[in-house]
Each structure stands twice: as structure tokens, then as C-alpha cells.
């Protein structure tokens, strides 16, 4: 009996079993009991049908290949051609890429894990400039621009970058260490560091010798000299052996140009007080050695004024203070007539516009008013008794 090529060989419908077949009389004994032979016939026809579908050909199995029809009535063991035999899109879940093209297939940060760089950006006030960032095909460039750095003030503890000549590597050095290197040895260079400042502490290493308080003068050849005859102790300038050349002068500024009260300039001496001397009061030489007291025109002994206390404070008895012997002094409480001659008054320590008129009093010119508040002090040693 003939059997058509089954659509499937895994069911009893398409591959009959012996009990389902009708017996066939084959041996002449009248019994249709040769079903086994009938089953063989069914299988043989099925195989013929399969071969008719697939075709015939090589029957020896080959490793890593599959049996496939050639399309010409034969079959062969061969590899599958991915470009010609496989079609369609394989889902990602099945190990595919889910698409037929690779364009923009991967999205950084969505389809990837770990570190990645999307774009490069300029560092604010960092001096680094980035160009061409953000494009897949662009060649990004990095440049250092020192003008973009933020302004700052270097202080002790700050550092600067430098190239180490030993290994050509970029390193940093503290500003304090840099200044120490520049200063060198104080005994050799005269330089030292104070915090973040380089200072000159000793001029002896560069050829300048001298004593305390001596002033330096320029020799005109890039060197200086410590002058033994010119000293300043912070308060008093002392010049010994002073000689003025022809047409030279000593210029003393006048307080009349300023507005600060109780200012003075000129020739002064530090003197010991033989009594209390208030501010802006005239003094004369006392009968006690090296002392001065308040001057007045009432008696010859006190009528020889030599100067004035130009400060704004009283100098007490037995204390020393500055006495302006000749120069300019300002007191905003005065009210003089500019250009008038000023005399020693019969009132102790006081100046007056009017010469004394009392019999036995002594007339002494002590200065001239430059303005209502400024006086040129220059006591005359000519003292005239009024009769």
C-alpha cells in the first residue's frame, strides 16, 4: 500500500503502529495476520517519500555541518551561509542586536556601565582651554592659557609649579622655600626671608661696613658707604663736620602751609627744665647749670629768652624737652597781626605785640608773626631796659 510523505513523523497519525493496520493474507492459510510485513512496507514508502523531498546524495555525516538540500534533487552536509541562508532580525533577548544596522546602536550611559567621557569642558579660571569637544569625529585639543587663571595674592605656604632639571618632571615648590633659595646665605648675600617677603637684613656682605645709626650715601658707582659723620637714631639727625658749598642752603619748611596745629620746624635743642614749662611758652637760661625756666621781661635775669616750647604739651620740672631756638611754630589759638614784631612780655613765658613800658622792664624782640597763627622765632640777644 502506498503512503504519502507525512507532514510530521512524531505522531501515530502520520507514522502508523502495527495494531492500527489491517492484516493482509500473504501465506495462503486464510489468515490476515502478516501485519509486521505491512508495517515495514509503510516505513519503506515513507523513506522513499523523504528522499523524494530532500533528494539523494552524500550520506556520510560531517562534523560541524548540517544535512541540507541542494535544490537540485540531492542533499549534502554543508555549513549554513549567514549572508544567503539566514534572514530576518534576531532579537537582543536571543543574542542578537535587534536591528539590521549598527548606526547609533549603543547609547553611552544607557547601554554601557563603568567610566566614560561624554565631553570635555574648559576649567573655570583654570587656564585650560578645550576645543572641538562634543563631536564623534572631531579631534579635541587641550591648551594652557595662563591669562585665564584667576588672580590671587601669593602668601607664605603657597606653591608655584616648576620643571625639575634633574628628571624634567613638573613639580611644585613652596614660595617660602623658593625665597630661601633666592636669598641664599645671609652672611654672603645680606638677604633673608620674612614670611613671603624677601628682605635686606645685612649690608656687610656686599661691602658696606659701619656703626649703629649711620646713614648710607650713594657712591655713584652702584655702591654705598656708611657715613660715620651722618647718623640718625630715629629721633635726631646728627651731622658733624658740616660744610656748605657756595650758593648752598639749608631749607626749613614753614608750618604756615599746613593745617596741623602745634607743628614746628627749625633749630632745636633738648634741654632740662628748671620748672614746669607749658606749651608755647618762652624760656631763658636758668641760674642752675644746664637748665631753662620761663622767661619774662620783668627782670634782667629772666629777660633773655632763648627759645620756646613748641610742643602741645607741658614739660615738667626736672624733665627734658625740645626747645625751638630758631625756626617756625604754629598754634591755632593765636591771633597775631601778620608782619608784626613780637616781644617778650612781663607775663612769664608770653609773647606780645607791644614792647614793655614799665620802668625797669626789659625790651627783647623774640620773633615776627608770619600769619595770625604762625610765628618765626628768632630771639635777639640785645636786651634794652626801659627807663
PyMOL commands that set and color helices and strands:
alter all, ss='L'
color gray80, all
select helices_A, chain A and resi 18-20+35-54+92-94+146-148+175-183+186-189+204-206+255-257+300-302
alter helices_A, ss='H'
color red, helices_A
select strands_A, chain A and resi 66-69+75-78+128-131+141-144+159-164+169-174+191-194+197-200+214-218+224-232+237-239+264-273+282-285+291-294+305-308+320-330+341-344+351-352+362-363+365-369+374-378+384-385
alter strands_A, ss='S'
color yellow, strands_A
deselect
rebuild
show_as cartoon
